[in-house]
Amino acid sequence: MQDEITNGVVAVVKFIAYYIIWSFVLFNLGRVSLLLVTLGQYPRGHDAQRHVNQISFVGIFVLVLAWSAVAIYNNTHGIQA
């Protein structure tokens, strides 16, 4: 009984994590980034629906790039006391 509840909770958490993080945050970050880089040409219309995973991977790349830029800035300038 406890294993079934645990499996159910894990399945719900996985679904929520997938939907919120992958399908919403990373997809929209990737979509906005691609729209800025291509000056509004891609992804539009059906391309956004057909290439969800590719657009989400661009979102991951942009997130890692921004995180790396902040880390490099903090390491080179340090905290000025």
N, C-alpha and C positions, 0 to 999 in steps of 0.2 A: 504493500500500500504506500509506504513512504517513498519507494523508488519511483512509483508512477507519478506521485506528486512532484518529486524532484525533477523527473524527466519533463513533465508538463511545464514547470517553472522555467527550466533551461530552454525549452523550445520557445516559450513566450519571450524570454529575454533575447534570444538569438533573432527572432523575428523583429522585435522592436529595434534592436541594434542595427540590423540590416536595413530596415526601412528608414529609420531616422538618419543614420550616419551615411550609408552608401547611397540610398535613393534620394535623399533630400539634401544633405549638406554637401557631400562631395560632388554629386551631380550638378547642383546649382553653382558651386564654385568653379567646376570645370566648364560649365556652359557659359558663365559670365566671362571667364578667362578667354575661351575660344572666340566669343563674340567680340571682345576687345581686340584680340590679335588679328582677327580676320575682318575687322571693321563692320561687323554685323552680318557677314555673309554665311557663316556656319556656326552652329547648327540652327537651322530654321525649319519649321514645319515638321515633315516626316523624318528628317535626319535626326532630330532630337529624340524621337521615339525609337528609331532603329539602332542608334549607336549609344545606348544608355551606358553600357560598361566602358566603352572607350572614353566617353565624356567624363565618367567618374574617375577613371585612371588619370586623366588630365587634372582633375581636382586633387587627387593624391599628390601628383607631381608639383602642383602649385603650392599646396600646403607644406610639403617638404622643402621646397625652394624658399618659401617665406620663413619657415622655421630656421633653416640654415642661415639665411641672411641676418636674422635677429641674433643668432648664436655667434656668427662671425663679428658682427658689430659690437656685441657685448664683450667678446674676447679681445678685440683690438683696442677699444676705447676704455674698457674697464669701468669700474664705478669710481667716480671722482668724489672723494670725501671732503 
